[in-house]
Amino acid sequence: MKQEKIEEVAFRVVGDMGGAFTMALGYVGDRLGLFQAVAEAGPLTSGELAQKTGLNERYVREWLRAMVAAEYVNYDPQSQKYLMSEEQAFVLANEDSPMFVGGAFHFTTPSICNTPRILEAFRKGGGIPYGEIGDEIPEAIERFFRPGYVHFLVKDWLNAVPGLTTRLSRGCQIADIGCGCGQSTIAMARAFPASKVLGIDYHAPSISRARRLAATYNLSNVEFLQAAAHEIPGNRRYDLICSFDCIHDMVNPRSTLRAVHEALADDGVYVWSEPNVSAHAHENRNPVGKAFHAISPLHCMTVSLAFQGEGLGTVIGEEGARALASEAGFSHFDRLPIQNPFNQFFALRR
Ligand SMILES: C[S@@+](CC[C@H](N)C(=O)[O-])C[C@H]1O[C@@H](n2cnc3c(N)ncnc32)[C@H](O)[C@@H]1O
């Protein structure tokens, strides 16, 4: 054994330990509005932040010190004040920024709290149904993906399919399956008022949340249906069907893909996103690959295995998606030329 190599492994674990605890404190900061308070108030002491947020000063001080060590917050030793740079605030404190990551904190910590149940699943099989994965998690997922839907879905992702946005502007039938809390569905309904958009998800609280959000925009071209994705209403053919980050979660992804193939108009397109990773673990030695691999047993795979599903897991990559598409009968499969840290996008045709 080489001492250097031993230390490398040990230090990697220490780094991950810091990352895991930082995620938990990031969750505290996100939930309690601490990042926003620091960003808004500019340089301030721990006492001033505690007063501003109505929180315990000793905890607030320790949180600030941890955030300085994590490089999420800066500290000026002379004035003993804490502050955030514009870039830190843009990423950590601005819910409407295209780079906002609060959803990552919101998703990670409650997910890790499920580990004791996952331990049981390793022993006995089965899993945690989506309805029991944690009350906060659907909203956390919504917040994690929202920046992409609000800022990039129409402008970059749908635009990457030649001619698609022009066609949607004229008026089309769109289905968004596994739509969660409806952020992607609503972004499309707002961008294409002449089109009719149907969001489908089997999780009732997410559909209720999506309906509430749609009501705030007074949209008359969007509808939400609580149903399994393979039950896409067959009374119409769709010009566009989308599934964002959900096929790999499904109990029976193959029957969903067959239903999509069936429901698509002859000249329709199916836009499908999956995590931006390779199907091969050894090619995923990077932060995004590491995150999605670790998420898989704690979330995506377990919600499928909970119902004796296929349990594809989070990491199917382009290779896995291609194989599933071909089995479902799609004749065309293209990877879209979209740069996105978290997702890769495919366009499929009948
Ligand atoms: C990771 S979330 C993604 C939600 C949404 N597309 C987004 O990007 O915010 C996966 C979603 O798939 C839904 N889902 C999983 N299996 C489903 C099925 N068989 N039919 C309908 N929805 C399903 C879950 O309820 C959940 O909302």
The ligand as an ORCA input file, in Angstrom:
! r2SCAN-3c Opt
* xyz 0 1
  C     -38.320     13.566     -9.779
  S     -40.010     13.997     -9.911
  C     -39.991     15.104    -11.308
  C     -41.224     15.953    -11.347
  C     -41.250     17.005    -12.468
  N     -41.202     16.400    -13.785
  C     -40.120     17.979    -12.292
  O     -39.161     17.897    -13.066
  O     -40.184     18.803    -11.369
  C     -40.742     12.541    -10.571
  C     -42.238     12.653    -10.725
  O     -42.721     11.495    -11.403
  C     -43.966     11.172    -10.852
  N     -44.246      9.767    -11.223
  C     -43.490      8.684    -10.941
  N     -44.055      7.591    -11.478
  C     -45.175      7.997    -12.114
  C     -46.167      7.337    -12.876
  N     -46.118      6.032    -13.094
  N     -47.160      8.059    -13.390
  C     -47.223      9.411    -13.190
  N     -46.321     10.087    -12.468
  C     -45.295      9.389    -11.948
  C     -43.808     11.451     -9.374
  O     -45.048     11.594     -8.729
  C     -42.982     12.726     -9.416
  O     -43.808     13.859     -9.427
*
